[in-house]
Structure formats: C-alpha cells, structure tokens
Amino acid sequence: MSALHHDRLLRVPRPPAGRRGFTLVELIAVMVLLLTVASLVTPRMSAFFRGRALSGEAQRVLSLLHYARSQAATEAVPVVVWFDPVRLAYGVEPAPGFGGLGEVRRLEFTLEPSLRVEVAVTGPELVSEQDDERLGLAGDRPAIRFNPDGFPDPAAPPRVVLRQNEGSALEIALTANRLGYAIRIPDARP
C-alpha cells in the first residue's frame, strides 16, 4: 500500500468551510423553544413542590408524635407535643414538672412560611387529678400529651390540621381506636 493511498483512507471528509457550527439564528430558535417549554412546565412543578412541602411537614409531625409516644413509654414520663400557631412552630418536651426525669430530648421545628397549623381543641379544659396541671396544654399552647403508658391523654386534641396558602390541607387525626394518630385528608366542612 502506498503512502498516498493510506492517507486517503484515514482522511475524514471535512464540511464546507462556511458550515462548521450553529448559526446565531439556530441558537436563538433553540433558546426560544427551551423557554417556551420551561414556561409551560414551571406552574406544574411549583404546584408539585408546594404539595411536597405540605406532605413532608405532615410526615414530620406524625414522626414527632410517634417519637413522643415511644419516649413516654420508654422513659415512663408524660411527653408533650406542643403547637404554636402564632410562631408557626411545634415541638416536643417532657410534660411540665418532669423535665429532670428520663432522657426525653426537647425538639423544636418551624413550619415553612406557606404553611399554617390549626389545632382542634374540643370539650372543657381537663385538669390533672391533683388539680396542678392543665392537661392538653403546654404553656398555654395547644398540645398532645402522651401518658407514661404511651397512649394519648383523653384531653388530647382529636386532630391537627396543616394548611397551605392556596387552601390544600392535611390533618393528623386520632385513629378510630384512639390509640395513636394518622395522616388523612380532611373532610369537607362548611
């Protein structure tokens, strides 16, 4: 094989000198197409992420309730999950007067600004047997108290509702057997 014949086999045909890349018009057309697709997808994606914030927060509240229940039973002290609708916060702590007992950690969480919490407090205010503690409240805040046996106090609110600005909501409500809480979609109430 001659050197000239070998060079012809290895050569790749080159495009014409004027056609080596994209033109400015082609780049602008692609950018316009991408912007159009992005403008159509953005509203759906933002609604998806807003829904994820509500769902994620409801899961976190439910996890905190499970934590409080297990800590109350493990440490044999009442544990309170409190809600502060004004500060958009909630947390867990030992019941007043039981702070030095057990290993219950105080935790506090803040809601995302688009969310708000509503706690359904029903019935008369219940007081402990020694008349020294208001059950179901923690520092004048609505709360769910778990007794040392791990069960919710009878004065515990039946549900906690998490709402988003546009109106979608999830509630963490007592289960039918009143032994724990579960996430559900709230009933349509007038």
N, C-alpha and C positions, 0 to 999 in steps of 0.2 A: 504494500500500500504506500502510495506516495504521500509526502507531507502535505501537498496541496489537497489531495483527496481527503485526508484525515481532518484538515481544518474545515472543510465544507461540512463534514458530518457533525462536528461539535458546535458549529455556529447555530445560534438561535436567531430566527428572523426578528429583526427589530421593527417596532412600529414606526410609522412615518414620523418625521421629526416634529410635526405640529400636533401629534396626538399622544403625548406621554402621560397625561394626568387628567384630573377632572377639571372641567371649566367652572368658572365662578357661577354661572347660571345653574349648572347641575348641583353644586354645593348649596346654593340658596334654595333650590327646589326641595332638596332632601331636608334641609332645616325647617322649611315651612311644613313639610309633611310630618316631621317629628313633633313640632309644636302643636299641630292640629290634633295628633293622636294624644299627646300629653294633656291638652285642654279637655279632651273627652274623657280621659281616664281619671284625672285628678279628683273630680267631685265624688266619684265612686270610691276611690281609695281613701279619701278623707272620711267618708261615712264609715268605711270599714275600720279605720283606726280609731274613730270615736267609739264605735261599738266594742272594740277590743279593750279600750280603757275601762268602760263600764263593766264588762265581763271580768277583766283582770282584777278590778277592785273588789267585786263581789266575791271572787275566789279568795282574795287575800283576807277579807272579813271572815269568811267561812273558815279558813285555815286558822285564823286567830281564835275563833270560837272553839275549834277543836283543840287548839293548844291550851286554852284556858280550862277547858273541861278536863283534859288529861292532867294538867298541873294541879287542879283542885283535888282530883282523886289521888294523885301520886303523893302530894305534899300534905294532904289532909287539912287544907286551909281553904276558906272561901276565896274565890278568884273572881274579879270583876272585869268585864269588857265594857268600857265606857265609850260614849259617843258625844262629841261636842259639835253640834250643827253650826254654831256661830263661827268657830275657828276652822271648820272643815277638817276636824281631826278625830281620831279614835285611838284607843289603846287598851292595854291590859295591865292589871296590877293586882296585888293582893287586896282583899277587902280591908276597909279601914280598921285599924286595930290589930291586923295580922301581918303587918309589914316585916317584922323581925323574924317571923316563922317561915321555915321552908326556904326553897330556892327559886321561888317564882320571880321571874325577871319582869321588870317594868318595861313595856314597849309602847311606843307612840308612832302613829302613822298619820300622814297628811294626805287628804284627798286631792286629786287633780282638780284644777280650778273649774273645769267644765262640769264637775260632779257636785252633788249635794246629798246629804244624808237626812232622812226623816225617820224618827223612832216613834212607833205607835205605843203610847203609854195608855193603858186602859185600866179601869177599875179604880177603887180607892187606894190611897197610899198605904202600903203594908209596913208594919214596924216589927222589929225582932221581938222575941219572947221576953227579953229583958228590957224592952222599950228604950234601947240605947242606940238603935241603928235603923235607919230607913232602908228597907230592902228595895232593890231595883234602882237605886240611885247611887252615884259615886260623886260626891262633891257637887250636888245639885245638877248633875248631868244625868240624862237617861243612861241606864246601864243594864247589862245582862249579868247576873250574878250566878256563878256555879258553886254549889254547896260542896263540902268536903267529900260527899259521896259521888261527885262528878255530874250530878243532874242539875238542870237549870232550876233556879229558885221559882216558886209559884208566882212571885211578883214580877218575874222577868217579862219584858215586852214580847208580845207574840210575833212581832216582825220588825225588821229594819229595812227601809226602802232606800235604795240608791237611785237617784235620778240624774239624767244628763240634761243639759240646757234645752235641747230640742224636744224633750218630753219622754224619751225612752227610759224605761226603768226596769230594775230587777229588785226582788226582795229576798231577804234571808228570813225565813219564817220557821216557827216551831213545826216540827213534824207532827203527824197525826197522833202519835203515841206520846207526845210532849216530852220526849227524852233527849232531843237534840234539835239541830237546825239544818235546813237545806235551802238551796237557791231555787227560786221559781219565778216565773213571770207573774206580775201582779194581776189580780182580777180587775176587770173594768169597773171602776166605782165612780158614781156620779160626783 
